[in-house]
Amino acid sequence: MTETVLDPVTLATQRDELRLRLAREFHVVTLLVPVKTVAAILGLSPTTIYAYIRNGAFSLPYRRVNKTPLIAVDDLIDWLLGQQVAPPRNEVPMPKAPPSLVASAPRKASAEDSIDRAVADAMSQLGRPAKTKSGIR
């Protein structure tokens, strides 16, 4: 299986679009987001995410601040876009980027469609059905 590499401009555009959508739809305006917000973004309950963290099965890098796990927005965006980032020390590494997140050819689609697909793929990795606003799976 070959990996398609996005050019830096396309990747930066996708990151910016995703950041704007997270701010607009989930009010993510800080550098670190709590589990409750990540749960809403992924369509999971916070209890499920805490269980994944306790069992070492949570595939997103997180940092503990006063014993509270927080996820960096940049790590969340990279994970949703399927980009590998270095996990924090002593944390669970992220999975490889799903091939469906990396487009082999540019196409005309709204930013929301791309984000919905990224969320759906991330959710399928967690074994959960995706809940998207536009209904794209």
N, C-alpha and C positions, 0 to 999 in steps of 0.2 A: 504494500500500500504506500503510495507516495503522498507526501504532505505538500500542500499548496501554501506558499508563503505570500502573505499580503504585503504590498509595498507600504512603506511608512506613512505615506499620505492617506491611503485608504484606511489603514489601521487607526491613525489619529482621528480621522473623520468619524469612524465607527465609535471610537472611545468617547469623543465629544458628544455625539448623538445619544449614546447610552447614558452618559452622565447627565445630560439635560432631561432625558426621559425619567431617570431616577429622581431627579430633583422635582420635576413637575408632578409625577404620579405618586411618589412615595415620600416627598419632602426630605430627600437626602441632600443635606447642604453642609454636613460636617465631614471631616476626614475619616472618622471612625463611626460605624453604625452598629447599633445594638442588635442582638439576636432577634428581638421582636420585629424590627424593620426588615432584616434579612428574611425572616420567616414569611412576611407579607410578600416580599418580592418573589420568593421561590414557591409560594403557595403551600407552605408547610406550617405546622403549628410550632410555636417556640419550644414546646415540650419535646417535640421530635428532634429539633436541632440540638437542644441540650443533651438529649439521650445520645445522639451521634457524637457529640463532643466527649461525653463521659466514656463512651465505648471506643474512642479513638478512630471512629469511622467518618468523622466530618472532614470532607475533602477540601474545604476552603481554609487558607491560613487565617489564624486569628491571634489576637493579643489579649492578654488578661490585664485588666486595669481594675485594681481593688477587687480581685477575684471574679470580675464580670468579663466574660468573653466579648470582645468587640472585633468587628471585621473592618479592615481598611477598605475604603471605597475603591481605591485603585486596584486592590487585590480582587475585589468582587467583580469589577468591570473586566479585568484581565481574565478571570475565571469564566465569566459569562461569554466572553469573546473567544475563549479557548486558547488563550496565550499562557504559556508556562511562566510562572514567577517563582522566585526562591521563597520557600516557606520560612516562617520564623523558626528560630532554633527550637528543637524539641516538639515540633508540631507535625501533624499528619501531612505528607506531600499531596499535592493536587493530582488528579488524573490527567492523562494526555488529552489534548484538545480533540473533541469529536470532529471528524472530517466534515460533517455537515455544517459546522460553524464557519469553516473557511471556504469561501466561495472560489471556485476555480475560474470563473469569468464574471466580470461585472455585469449586473443586470439592473434594470430600473425597478426599484421597489422602495417603498417608503422606509424610513428609519424604524418605524414601529414594527413593520413586518420582520425586519432583521432582528430586532430585539426580541420580539415574540418567539422567533425560531430559536434564538440563543437560550432563552429561558426554558423553552420546551425541551431542548436537548439537555440542558443542565438538570431539569427535573427528571428526564428519562434515566439519566445516570444515577439519580437517587432512587429510581424505581417508583416514581410518583407521576400521576397524570398531570400535565401542565394546565394551569389556569391562566389564560391570557385574555387580555381585554378585547382583542380583535377576533379571537376564536381560532387563529392559525395554530396548527400543531405541527 
